[in-house]
Amino acid sequence: MASSASTSGTATNVMLAIFEKKTTQIDLYRPLRNYIAFNYSEREAQNLEDDLQTVKQLRSDLERQPDPSLTTRRDLLQNYYKALCLVETRFPISPDKDHINSITFVWHDAFKNKQKASQQNIHLEKAAVLFNLGAVYSQIGLSYDRATVDGRRLASHAFIASAGAFAFLRDNAATKASIGTSTTVDLSVECAGMLERLMLAQAQECVFENTIAKGSTPGVCAKISRQVGLYYEEALAACNVPPLNQHFDRAWISHMQLKAALFYAEACYRYGLELHEKEEIAEEIARLKSGISALSEAKKSTKGAAAQILDAISKLEANLNRNLERAVKENDRVYLMRVPSPSSLPPLPAFSMVKPLAMNEVLDASKEKMFASLVPDSSAKNLSRYTEMVDDIIRTQAEKLQQASELTRVRLKEMDLPESILALEGNFTLPTDLKEDVEAVQISGAPAGLEAELQQLRDLRRVNQEILIHIEELLQKEAREDAQFKSQFGARWTRPQSSTLTKNLQDRLNRFAANLKQAADSDARIERSVREHLALMSILDRRPIESALPTLARPIMSLDANEDAILGALKQSLRQLETLGAQRAGLEDMLKEMKRKDDILPKLMTSTGSYEDLFRKEISKYDHICEDIAQNIEAQEQLLLQIQAQNDEFAAIFNLEDYKASREKCYKQIQAAIAKFREIKDNINEGLKFYVTLQDAITNVKQQCSDFVMTRNIQCQEMIEDVHKQMAGLNFQDAKSVGTYNSYPSVGHQAQRPVSQQQTDPRPQTPYYHPPEQPAMAGYAHPPPYSSTQQMPSPYVLPPQTGSPYAPSQAGSPYPPPQAGSPYPPPQAQQQPPANHDYGQPAYPGWRGPYYNSHAQQAGSHPRPPYTIPGQYRPPQQGGYYKQQ
């Protein structure tokens, strides 16, 4: 025990400080490291080398003599205590053979140094460190200059912290440290509680001295002084009963006894001053006598007491006697009041200005990173349990919030809110899915754009017809010329007739013409459908589409004219409902944020009590949010009932049912218009695809016809020359030219005679006619007969006949076959259709609608090639046949 008096000369300012407990040297490093290496790994031990060295250094510093700086010593004790909390949950220290049993902590009693305790558990170490922390705080309080106001204020704070340390020792460590036979009294629950009261008494005493220095009223000073006495009385009472009644020196007992009496008498003196001002002389006399009696009784036990305290008692006793003498005289002369017995008086009022400092925050080890990588299985399992508990709370509350929001949505939809109010204000809109459909229709041109697409169909049909007419004219012209020469030269004109060669080609052109006729009928049906349904689809041209919806109007006549009040109340309720919805969203976010920040593992690793208690404490953090959620849902239910009643009244006044019926009718009209528009649009798109595909096929045939006519013209000129030579008596003929009468080169190759044969050949001339058994000359052979597995022959090659002079060769068709699949080749490659193609297929390939019905595509055909409908269509390679309109 240490005592100190203020240098100000105030004799009452004598206080006590507590010396630290002493310990013996111990090695924590080696046992802890061995445990890590054995139970975890050597690598883990190496990784935690810094933490092990820190613990070793903290313990070494603790064993040394107290530091010159008390604050440094305080910080050392706090840091070491937090390190012990981390060690406790990761390193089992006990006599058990599977635990760390080579560490024994030894601590001496602070008040009887010869007594000591030794235990193989960390509880004794933690309790001793807490005791020393309280002792250091008391020494810090005693070190301040209490002659000044600031010094007394700082000293009061230090004594409060010391009281907090002893209270923490009493509540968290004293019981565990006292288990077993080897214990000391200074670490008992009773001693820790007594020291807490003593430190609070000294802290309150500093406050009292500052109160006097500030010149506070006698009544305030009396209350504070009385509380000082009460704290000393409580500490004294603890020292007079086991186990402390034989443990402290007589000086401690005398100090607390005299201080208790001194501050009781001081309270009587200050309270008497206030009574004198109120002229309550009788009670003043009784209070002064009570204070004098307490001092007289205390002076009987002054052994070991400080002289300053005895001097203060004497001075206070003199003041009490002087005021008592004055009060008695005044009562005898003036007031003549009956003086009550001191025992009949009520207790003096008291007011505490101090309380123990909460050390939970100061000594919280959950934020420390030491040994963080060591997580015992028990802690991991408890963490999993706690996480499941929190997840269950979050899931349950989230489901409640979602159900409440869904209930609100359904109920409002049933009441047609807020759509009916928006309709009244002119802010109504279509349902989302219907509005998206309307926007898609309007983006694609709407009904107003159908006429332009129909014109595209007409233009494409006309272009195809013009191409067919041009092809027919080419073939007819060639046939007329061939007939003229046949008539002119007679038997000398041995070339095959055009009609024989173009039969296949004419069949294809006839099928194209039939397809165009069928397509024209389909186009007519589309145009008729557009005209018939234009009135229905015209609603889709309204922009915005909401302008086509019926409006909800106010009643023309009203009996009480309360429409605005009803509407305003309904709007207000809806705003309140929206606010509740926003609150639910905020509560859900708060739950998620709390879950995200809820890191209980450090607390599990530092907890020394029951895990269930820790779980309950941590889970309780979510209670207030759960209560808020329940209140929110209950408020929503009440509000929905209110909105239901208000909406019924609103619907009755504004005739809402008729409006709903007309609105639903308009919705159905829009849906029907969209369906019809899409149907017509799909038909038009099929028509555009058909015409473009057909045009590619016709263009291909046109090219074949041009090649055919060109080849026939060349042959015609050559035969004319030969005939003229015969008629002139010239015995000259070109074997190669004769061969060309019955052979026709491929498309794109002109039938020209070799230069060497254009000159006079000295060899015998070859006749025009080649017997069937003679092979045809190279380069002039016919293609092989057509079959379904071979390529299509040229449309103007004579079919093979037995005995014909134009025997077919095995060279094959000069025109490569087109790709299989669609009846018309894709626009990217202009090729002939396959030989087995049926040109009697539907006019629009792939069409299954009501306007282009025909039999399905033949088996073995392939899907139609991809096609992109042109915007302003101009057929390719048409020259002057397509005229823009």
NORSULBEL-V990672 format. One record per residue. N is the residue number from 0. RES is the residue in one letter. OMEGA is omega in whole degrees, 0 to 359 (none if undefined). NEAR is the number of other C-alpha atoms within 10 Angstrom. D_LAST is the distance of its C-alpha to the last C-alpha in Angstrom with 2 decimals. Layout:
BEGIN
n: {N,N}
res: {RES,RES}
omega: {OMEGA,OMEGA}
near: {NEAR,NEAR}
d_last: {D_LAST,D_LAST}
END
This chain:
BEGIN
n: {0,1,2,3,4,5,6,7,8,9,10,11,12,13,14,15,16,17,18,19,20,21,22,23,24,25,26,27,28,29,30,31,32,33,34,35,36,37,38,39,40,41,42,43,44,45,46,47,48,49,50,51,52,53,54,55,56,57,58,59,60,61,62,63,64,65,66,67,68,69,70,71,72,73,74,75,76,77,78,79,80,81,82,83,84,85,86,87,88,89,90,91,92,93,94,95,96,97,98,99,100,101,102,103,104,105,106,107,108,109,110,111,112,113,114,115,116,117,118,119,120,121,122,123,124,125,126,127,128,129,130,131,132,133,134,135,136,137,138,139,140,141,142,143,144,145,146,147,148,149,150,151,152,153,154,155,156,157,158,159,160,161,162,163,164,165,166,167,168,169,170,171,172,173,174,175,176,177,178,179,180,181,182,183,184,185,186,187,188,189,190,191,192,193,194,195,196,197,198,199,200,201,202,203,204,205,206,207,208,209,210,211,212,213,214,215,216,217,218,219,220,221,222,223,224,225,226,227,228,229,230,231,232,233,234,235,236,237,238,239,240,241,242,243,244,245,246,247,248,249,250,251,252,253,254,255,256,257,258,259,260,261,262,263,264,265,266,267,268,269,270,271,272,273,274,275,276,277,278,279,280,281,282,283,284,285,286,287,288,289,290,291,292,293,294,295,296,297,298,299,300,301,302,303,304,305,306,307,308,309,310,311,312,313,314,315,316,317,318,319,320,321,322,323,324,325,326,327,328,329,330,331,332,333,334,335,336,337,338,339,340,341,342,343,344,345,346,347,348,349,350,351,352,353,354,355,356,357,358,359,360,361,362,363,364,365,366,367,368,369,370,371,372,373,374,375,376,377,378,379,380,381,382,383,384,385,386,387,388,389,390,391,392,393,394,395,396,397,398,399,400,401,402,403,404,405,406,407,408,409,410,411,412,413,414,415,416,417,418,419,420,421,422,423,424,425,426,427,428,429,430,431,432,433,434,435,436,437,438,439,440,441,442,443,444,445,446,447,448,449,450,451,452,453,454,455,456,457,458,459,460,461,462,463,464,465,466,467,468,469,470,471,472,473,474,475,476,477,478,479,480,481,482,483,484,485,486,487,488,489,490,491,492,493,494,495,496,497,498,499,500,501,502,503,504,505,506,507,508,509,510,511,512,513,514,515,516,517,518,519,520,521,522,523,524,525,526,527,528,529,530,531,532,533,534,535,536,537,538,539,540,541,542,543,544,545,546,547,548,549,550,551,552,553,554,555,556,557,558,559,560,561,562,563,564,565,566,567,568,569,570,571,572,573,574,575,576,577,578,579,580,581,582,583,584,585,586,587,588,589,590,591,592,593,594,595,596,597,598,599,600,601,602,603,604,605,606,607,608,609,610,611,612,613,614,615,616,617,618,619,620,621,622,623,624,625,626,627,628,629,630,631,632,633,634,635,636,637,638,639,640,641,642,643,644,645,646,647,648,649,650,651,652,653,654,655,656,657,658,659,660,661,662,663,664,665,666,667,668,669,670,671,672,673,674,675,676,677,678,679,680,681,682,683,684,685,686,687,688,689,690,691,692,693,694,695,696,697,698,699,700,701,702,703,704,705,706,707,708,709,710,711,712,713,714,715,716,717,718,719,720,721,722,723,724,725,726,727,728,729,730,731,732,733,734,735,736,737,738,739,740,741,742,743,744,745,746,747,748,749,750,751,752,753,754,755,756,757,758,759,760,761,762,763,764,765,766,767,768,769,770,771,772,773,774,775,776,777,778,779,780,781,782,783,784,785,786,787,788,789,790,791,792,793,794,795,796,797,798,799,800,801,802,803,804,805,806,807,808,809,810,811,812,813,814,815,816,817,818,819,820,821,822,823,824,825,826,827,828,829,830,831,832,833,834,835,836,837,838,839,840,841,842,843,844,845,846,847,848,849,850,851,852,853,854,855,856,857,858,859,860,861,862,863,864,865,866,867,868,869,870,871,872,873,874,875,876,877,878,879,880,881,882,883,884}
res: {M,A,S,S,A,S,T,S,G,T,A,T,N,V,M,L,A,I,F,E,K,K,T,T,Q,I,D,L,Y,R,P,L,R,N,Y,I,A,F,N,Y,S,E,R,E,A,Q,N,L,E,D,D,L,Q,T,V,K,Q,L,R,S,D,L,E,R,Q,P,D,P,S,L,T,T,R,R,D,L,L,Q,N,Y,Y,K,A,L,C,L,V,E,T,R,F,P,I,S,P,D,K,D,H,I,N,S,I,T,F,V,W,H,D,A,F,K,N,K,Q,K,A,S,Q,Q,N,I,H,L,E,K,A,A,V,L,F,N,L,G,A,V,Y,S,Q,I,G,L,S,Y,D,R,A,T,V,D,G,R,R,L,A,S,H,A,F,I,A,S,A,G,A,F,A,F,L,R,D,N,A,A,T,K,A,S,I,G,T,S,T,T,V,D,L,S,V,E,C,A,G,M,L,E,R,L,M,L,A,Q,A,Q,E,C,V,F,E,N,T,I,A,K,G,S,T,P,G,V,C,A,K,I,S,R,Q,V,G,L,Y,Y,E,E,A,L,A,A,C,N,V,P,P,L,N,Q,H,F,D,R,A,W,I,S,H,M,Q,L,K,A,A,L,F,Y,A,E,A,C,Y,R,Y,G,L,E,L,H,E,K,E,E,I,A,E,E,I,A,R,L,K,S,G,I,S,A,L,S,E,A,K,K,S,T,K,G,A,A,A,Q,I,L,D,A,I,S,K,L,E,A,N,L,N,R,N,L,E,R,A,V,K,E,N,D,R,V,Y,L,M,R,V,P,S,P,S,S,L,P,P,L,P,A,F,S,M,V,K,P,L,A,M,N,E,V,L,D,A,S,K,E,K,M,F,A,S,L,V,P,D,S,S,A,K,N,L,S,R,Y,T,E,M,V,D,D,I,I,R,T,Q,A,E,K,L,Q,Q,A,S,E,L,T,R,V,R,L,K,E,M,D,L,P,E,S,I,L,A,L,E,G,N,F,T,L,P,T,D,L,K,E,D,V,E,A,V,Q,I,S,G,A,P,A,G,L,E,A,E,L,Q,Q,L,R,D,L,R,R,V,N,Q,E,I,L,I,H,I,E,E,L,L,Q,K,E,A,R,E,D,A,Q,F,K,S,Q,F,G,A,R,W,T,R,P,Q,S,S,T,L,T,K,N,L,Q,D,R,L,N,R,F,A,A,N,L,K,Q,A,A,D,S,D,A,R,I,E,R,S,V,R,E,H,L,A,L,M,S,I,L,D,R,R,P,I,E,S,A,L,P,T,L,A,R,P,I,M,S,L,D,A,N,E,D,A,I,L,G,A,L,K,Q,S,L,R,Q,L,E,T,L,G,A,Q,R,A,G,L,E,D,M,L,K,E,M,K,R,K,D,D,I,L,P,K,L,M,T,S,T,G,S,Y,E,D,L,F,R,K,E,I,S,K,Y,D,H,I,C,E,D,I,A,Q,N,I,E,A,Q,E,Q,L,L,L,Q,I,Q,A,Q,N,D,E,F,A,A,I,F,N,L,E,D,Y,K,A,S,R,E,K,C,Y,K,Q,I,Q,A,A,I,A,K,F,R,E,I,K,D,N,I,N,E,G,L,K,F,Y,V,T,L,Q,D,A,I,T,N,V,K,Q,Q,C,S,D,F,V,M,T,R,N,I,Q,C,Q,E,M,I,E,D,V,H,K,Q,M,A,G,L,N,F,Q,D,A,K,S,V,G,T,Y,N,S,Y,P,S,V,G,H,Q,A,Q,R,P,V,S,Q,Q,Q,T,D,P,R,P,Q,T,P,Y,Y,H,P,P,E,Q,P,A,M,A,G,Y,A,H,P,P,P,Y,S,S,T,Q,Q,M,P,S,P,Y,V,L,P,P,Q,T,G,S,P,Y,A,P,S,Q,A,G,S,P,Y,P,P,P,Q,A,G,S,P,Y,P,P,P,Q,A,Q,Q,Q,P,P,A,N,H,D,Y,G,Q,P,A,Y,P,G,W,R,G,P,Y,Y,N,S,H,A,Q,Q,A,G,S,H,P,R,P,P,Y,T,I,P,G,Q,Y,R,P,P,Q,Q,G,G,Y,Y,K,Q,Q}
omega: {175,179,182,176,180,179,183,181,177,190,183,188,176,187,185,170,186,177,179,172,179,180,178,182,181,179,176,188,188,179,180,180,178,180,180,182,183,186,179,178,177,179,178,178,178,179,183,182,181,179,178,179,179,179,179,181,179,180,178,178,180,183,181,176,181,181,177,180,180,180,177,178,178,181,178,181,179,180,180,178,179,177,178,177,179,178,185,185,183,184,179,180,181,178,181,184,179,180,176,187,181,180,175,180,180,179,179,178,182,184,174,191,181,178,180,178,177,183,176,173,188,183,178,180,181,180,180,179,178,178,180,177,177,179,180,178,179,178,177,179,181,183,182,177,184,174,181,180,180,179,179,178,179,178,177,179,180,178,176,178,178,176,178,179,179,176,178,177,181,187,190,188,188,183,181,181,183,179,180,183,184,181,175,185,185,179,179,178,182,181,179,178,179,180,176,180,180,180,176,178,181,176,178,178,177,178,180,181,176,179,177,182,180,179,179,182,179,180,178,180,180,180,182,179,180,180,174,180,180,178,178,180,179,178,180,180,178,180,183,179,179,2,186,188,179,190,185,176,180,180,178,182,180,180,182,180,180,179,180,180,182,185,171,178,177,178,178,180,181,180,177,177,179,179,180,178,179,180,174,191,183,179,178,181,181,180,180,178,180,179,180,180,180,179,180,180,181,183,178,181,184,182,178,183,179,181,180,180,179,178,179,178,181,180,181,180,178,179,180,180,180,180,178,179,179,182,180,179,181,180,181,185,189,194,179,182,178,182,180,177,179,181,180,182,174,179,176,177,180,180,181,178,184,172,183,177,177,185,181,180,183,185,180,182,186,181,180,183,183,180,184,183,179,179,179,180,182,179,178,179,179,176,179,178,182,179,178,179,180,179,179,177,181,182,181,182,178,178,177,180,180,178,178,179,179,177,178,181,182,182,178,179,177,180,180,179,0,186,182,177,178,178,178,181,180,182,183,180,179,169,189,183,179,179,178,178,180,179,179,178,182,177,181,174,180,180,180,181,181,182,179,180,175,177,176,177,181,182,181,178,180,180,179,179,180,179,179,179,180,179,180,179,178,182,180,180,181,180,179,180,179,179,178,180,177,178,185,188,176,185,178,181,188,182,177,180,181,183,179,183,187,182,180,180,179,177,179,179,178,179,176,180,178,177,179,179,178,178,178,176,178,178,180,178,178,181,178,178,178,181,183,185,181,179,178,184,183,179,181,177,181,179,358,184,181,180,179,183,176,182,175,185,176,179,181,181,180,183,183,176,180,181,182,180,179,180,180,179,179,178,180,179,178,177,177,178,177,178,177,177,177,178,178,178,178,179,178,177,179,178,180,180,177,178,181,183,186,180,185,184,178,179,175,183,181,182,178,180,181,177,179,177,178,179,180,180,181,180,182,178,182,186,185,177,178,178,178,179,180,179,179,181,179,178,179,180,178,182,178,175,178,180,179,179,180,181,176,179,179,181,180,183,186,177,189,183,177,179,180,181,180,179,178,177,178,177,181,178,179,180,178,179,179,180,180,179,181,179,180,180,179,178,179,180,177,178,179,178,181,184,180,179,179,180,177,180,180,179,178,178,178,179,178,179,179,178,180,181,180,180,179,179,179,179,181,181,181,180,177,179,181,179,178,179,179,181,179,178,180,180,183,173,182,182,182,180,176,179,183,179,185,178,184,185,181,178,180,176,178,180,180,177,175,182,183,181,175,178,181,181,183,182,180,184,179,180,179,189,175,177,182,183,179,178,177,180,180,178,182,185,175,175,180,179,183,173,183,180,181,180,181,177,177,185,182,176,180,174,182,178,179,179,180,177,180,182,181,176,180,185,180,182,178,183,181,181,176,177,177,177,184,179,178,184,179,182,185,184,181,183,178,175,177,186,183,182,178,182,175,179,182,182,177,183,176,185,176,184,185,187,182,182,175,181,184,180,185,177,180,178,185,181,178,181,180,183,176,184,180,177,173,191,170,185,180,171,181,179,183,183,179,179,181,179,none}
near: {16,11,12,14,20,19,12,11,10,16,18,19,21,20,25,20,24,21,17,21,19,18,19,12,12,14,14,18,17,12,15,22,18,15,19,19,14,10,10,12,13,15,11,15,20,14,13,18,14,13,18,19,14,15,21,19,15,16,20,14,16,20,14,12,8,13,13,8,9,15,14,13,19,19,12,18,26,20,18,24,23,21,23,22,22,25,19,19,19,20,18,17,23,17,15,10,8,10,12,19,15,15,19,20,18,19,21,21,20,23,18,15,11,8,14,18,20,18,22,18,20,21,24,28,22,25,26,29,24,29,30,25,26,34,27,28,28,29,25,22,29,28,16,18,18,26,17,15,17,13,18,25,19,20,26,27,25,26,34,27,28,35,34,25,31,32,27,25,29,24,13,18,23,28,16,17,25,20,13,10,9,14,20,20,22,25,26,22,22,19,23,24,20,24,25,28,26,26,33,30,32,30,32,28,29,24,25,25,22,21,18,13,11,10,9,13,14,19,18,19,24,29,22,25,32,30,27,33,27,21,26,26,22,17,25,23,16,18,22,14,11,12,15,17,14,11,15,15,13,14,16,16,22,21,23,25,23,27,32,28,26,29,28,27,29,29,30,27,29,23,26,28,21,18,19,16,11,10,15,17,25,20,22,27,27,20,27,29,19,21,25,25,15,18,24,15,12,18,17,10,16,18,13,13,20,19,12,17,21,21,14,17,26,16,12,20,23,13,16,25,16,12,19,22,14,13,23,19,13,15,19,11,9,9,15,13,14,12,14,14,14,17,9,8,12,7,9,14,15,19,15,17,15,19,18,21,20,15,17,11,9,12,19,18,23,20,10,14,12,19,18,14,10,16,15,12,9,12,18,14,11,17,20,13,13,21,16,12,14,20,14,12,18,19,13,12,19,20,12,16,21,14,13,19,17,12,15,18,13,11,15,18,12,10,16,15,17,14,17,22,17,13,17,15,12,14,12,19,16,15,10,9,8,15,15,12,15,23,16,13,19,18,9,12,15,22,25,13,12,19,12,13,18,21,12,21,24,16,20,23,23,18,21,26,19,16,19,21,14,14,21,15,12,16,19,14,12,17,17,12,14,21,14,11,15,17,11,11,13,10,9,16,18,14,18,15,14,22,17,13,17,20,16,18,19,17,13,18,20,15,15,22,17,15,21,21,15,19,22,18,15,21,21,15,16,22,16,12,14,21,11,11,15,17,11,18,22,15,21,24,17,12,11,11,17,15,13,16,19,17,18,21,14,13,11,6,7,10,5,6,10,11,15,11,10,16,17,12,16,23,18,13,16,18,12,15,19,14,13,18,19,12,15,22,15,12,20,19,13,14,19,15,11,15,16,9,8,14,13,16,18,19,19,23,25,22,18,15,10,9,16,11,10,17,18,11,11,16,15,12,12,17,12,10,16,18,10,14,21,15,11,18,19,12,14,22,15,10,17,18,12,14,23,16,12,17,23,12,16,20,16,10,15,19,15,17,11,12,18,15,12,14,18,14,14,16,17,12,16,24,17,14,23,23,14,18,23,15,15,21,21,14,23,22,17,20,30,25,23,25,27,26,22,26,26,24,22,23,22,18,23,20,15,22,21,16,19,27,19,18,22,21,16,14,22,18,11,19,20,15,13,20,17,14,14,14,11,9,9,11,11,15,21,20,18,19,23,22,22,26,20,23,25,25,23,17,19,15,12,14,20,15,14,10,7,8,13,12,9,10,13,6,6,10,12,15,12,18,14,17,13,14,9,9,12,20,15,10,14,22,22,26,25,19,18,17,11,10,8,15,23,25,23,27,22,20,25,26,21,17,11,8,10,13,17,25,25,24,19,11,13,19,23,18,18,17,16,20,18,19,20,21,27,28,24,21,18,10,11,18,20,25,24,22,17,17,17,14,19,15,18,21,26,26,23,19,20,15,13,12,21,23,15,18,11,12,18,11,7,9,14,13,13,17,15,10,14,10,13,12,9,10,14,16,19,12,10,15,8,8,16,18,11,10,5}
d_last: {117.94,117.56,118.14,117.39,118.34,116.51,117.86,117.59,120.88,119.45,121.68,119.40,116.65,118.04,115.58,115.37,113.21,113.07,113.66,111.36,112.26,113.39,112.08,112.87,110.87,108.46,105.87,102.47,100.53,101.95,101.92,98.38,97.09,98.86,97.32,93.78,94.38,95.91,93.53,90.29,90.42,91.97,88.60,88.19,91.64,90.67,87.50,89.61,92.28,91.42,91.71,95.02,96.36,95.32,97.28,100.23,100.25,99.99,102.96,104.93,104.36,105.48,108.75,109.68,111.62,109.61,107.39,108.54,105.36,105.20,101.44,101.02,103.20,101.15,97.89,99.53,100.61,97.20,95.39,97.95,97.69,93.92,94.42,96.97,94.43,92.05,94.90,96.07,92.85,92.51,96.10,98.55,101.93,104.80,107.82,105.70,105.77,101.99,101.54,102.48,106.24,107.56,106.90,109.54,109.09,112.29,112.59,115.70,116.29,115.56,118.64,121.06,120.19,122.53,120.46,117.38,114.77,113.26,110.38,108.00,104.97,102.66,103.46,106.68,104.87,102.17,104.75,106.92,103.99,103.08,106.73,106.86,103.64,105.25,108.38,106.50,104.71,108.15,109.44,106.43,107.23,110.84,109.90,108.35,110.46,110.95,112.73,109.36,106.70,104.02,106.43,107.24,103.52,102.74,105.80,104.71,101.31,103.07,105.42,102.45,100.81,104.10,104.30,100.76,101.76,104.83,102.84,100.27,103.21,104.68,101.47,99.97,102.59,106.17,106.33,105.02,107.33,110.36,109.96,112.75,116.28,115.63,114.45,115.45,115.84,113.74,110.59,111.35,109.26,112.19,112.66,108.97,108.93,112.09,110.73,107.52,109.64,111.75,108.77,107.27,110.64,110.69,107.06,107.90,111.04,109.02,106.87,110.06,111.45,108.24,108.37,111.91,110.87,108.10,110.60,109.06,110.82,113.82,111.97,109.09,111.53,113.59,110.62,109.58,113.19,113.74,110.79,112.28,115.48,113.66,111.94,115.33,116.93,114.31,114.84,118.61,118.42,116.57,119.26,122.05,120.88,120.48,119.22,119.36,122.80,124.61,121.96,121.90,124.61,126.61,125.09,121.63,123.05,125.01,122.03,119.77,122.61,123.49,119.83,119.23,122.31,121.56,118.05,119.21,121.90,119.42,117.21,120.28,121.17,117.64,117.31,120.76,119.61,116.77,119.20,121.60,118.88,118.26,122.05,122.04,125.39,126.53,123.59,123.80,127.40,126.50,123.62,125.83,128.60,126.11,124.92,128.50,129.40,126.52,127.55,131.18,130.26,128.03,130.75,132.81,130.49,130.02,130.86,128.51,126.62,125.50,127.77,124.82,124.09,127.73,127.82,124.69,126.32,129.43,127.52,125.39,128.51,130.17,127.20,127.18,130.93,130.65,127.90,129.76,132.94,131.07,129.34,132.60,134.34,131.57,131.55,135.32,135.45,132.28,130.14,132.77,130.03,130.78,129.59,127.74,128.51,126.17,125.51,124.22,121.58,117.90,116.44,115.40,111.62,109.84,106.40,104.99,102.98,102.32,100.96,100.61,97.66,95.11,95.29,92.39,89.97,92.50,93.37,89.96,89.45,86.05,84.26,86.45,84.97,88.27,88.30,84.75,84.02,86.91,85.75,88.28,87.14,88.51,86.40,83.25,83.92,84.60,81.41,79.47,81.19,80.41,76.76,76.44,78.03,75.66,72.60,73.72,73.99,70.57,68.96,70.69,69.84,66.22,65.87,67.37,64.92,61.92,63.18,63.66,60.12,58.70,60.88,59.59,55.96,56.58,58.64,56.16,53.32,55.47,56.02,52.34,53.37,52.23,48.89,50.38,51.71,48.40,46.68,49.23,48.49,44.70,44.44,43.65,41.13,39.82,41.73,40.79,39.26,37.20,36.02,34.94,32.91,31.18,30.47,28.96,26.62,25.63,25.12,22.72,20.50,22.57,21.48,19.12,16.97,16.86,13.88,11.63,13.41,13.11,9.32,10.06,12.51,10.42,8.05,11.41,13.19,11.08,11.52,15.17,15.64,14.50,16.90,19.61,19.30,19.63,22.64,24.20,23.95,25.66,28.41,28.95,29.27,31.79,33.69,33.99,35.35,37.76,38.99,39.58,41.74,43.57,44.40,45.48,47.67,48.82,50.99,50.56,46.85,47.61,44.26,42.86,40.29,36.56,36.39,39.14,37.49,33.97,35.12,34.32,30.94,30.15,31.35,28.96,26.00,27.23,27.44,23.88,22.81,25.07,23.66,20.12,21.59,23.49,20.53,18.62,21.76,21.84,18.29,19.42,22.52,20.75,18.66,21.94,23.77,21.44,22.00,25.70,26.34,24.15,27.29,29.28,26.87,26.26,29.52,27.95,25.78,29.07,29.92,32.67,33.05,36.71,35.79,35.14,38.70,41.60,44.10,47.85,49.58,53.19,55.27,55.33,59.08,61.62,65.33,66.60,63.59,64.04,60.41,60.31,63.54,62.39,59.04,60.80,63.34,60.66,58.76,62.02,62.82,59.42,60.00,63.38,61.86,59.39,62.36,64.17,61.17,61.14,64.86,64.43,61.96,64.50,67.32,65.47,64.81,68.50,69.55,67.41,68.69,72.28,71.80,70.39,73.38,75.97,77.90,81.15,82.21,84.23,86.02,86.71,88.11,90.41,91.34,94.96,94.92,93.40,89.79,89.34,90.42,87.96,85.15,85.97,86.07,82.72,81.00,82.24,79.83,77.02,78.89,77.74,74.05,74.61,76.30,73.43,70.97,73.13,73.36,69.61,68.91,71.58,70.20,66.71,68.07,69.79,66.74,64.48,66.95,66.84,63.03,63.03,65.29,63.32,59.99,61.48,62.48,59.09,57.28,59.56,59.08,55.29,54.65,53.05,52.90,50.51,48.28,48.27,47.37,44.37,43.26,43.54,41.54,38.75,38.97,38.61,35.57,33.89,34.92,33.56,30.20,30.07,31.03,28.39,25.63,26.77,26.93,23.34,22.21,24.22,22.77,19.15,20.39,22.15,19.13,17.16,20.32,20.72,17.39,17.82,21.44,20.85,18.40,21.23,23.67,21.71,21.14,24.87,25.71,23.57,25.69,28.80,27.89,27.36,30.71,32.32,31.27,32.38,35.67,36.28,35.73,38.32,40.73,40.23,41.29,44.29,45.45,45.15,47.40,49.91,50.00,50.63,53.45,55.04,54.85,56.45,59.33,58.46,59.59,57.03,54.66,52.99,53.65,50.65,48.40,49.86,48.95,45.32,45.07,45.32,43.75,40.23,39.65,37.37,33.68,33.48,36.96,37.50,40.58,42.74,46.40,48.73,49.95,53.51,52.83,51.14,54.65,57.52,59.01,62.80,62.96,62.94,59.52,57.84,56.93,53.41,54.53,55.39,57.54,56.27,59.16,58.25,55.89,52.65,52.49,51.17,47.46,46.73,47.48,45.29,44.13,46.33,45.74,43.05,44.34,43.00,44.63,43.43,40.15,37.88,38.68,36.28,34.40,35.77,39.42,41.96,43.61,47.23,49.81,53.54,54.92,51.58,51.81,48.66,50.38,48.25,49.38,49.44,46.98,44.12,40.38,38.76,35.67,36.35,35.62,32.89,33.84,35.16,33.63,30.08,29.03,26.36,27.32,26.15,23.21,25.83,27.63,26.32,29.33,30.37,30.93,34.59,36.54,37.49,33.98,33.25,29.77,30.54,30.20,28.08,24.37,23.94,26.72,29.09,27.84,30.75,29.14,29.20,25.76,26.09,29.80,31.30,34.34,34.95,34.39,37.11,40.14,40.20,36.52,35.59,33.32,29.60,28.77,27.50,23.81,21.95,18.63,16.06,14.46,11.00,11.25,10.88,13.32,16.37,17.80,15.16,15.20,13.03,12.43,9.25,6.29,3.79,0.00}
END
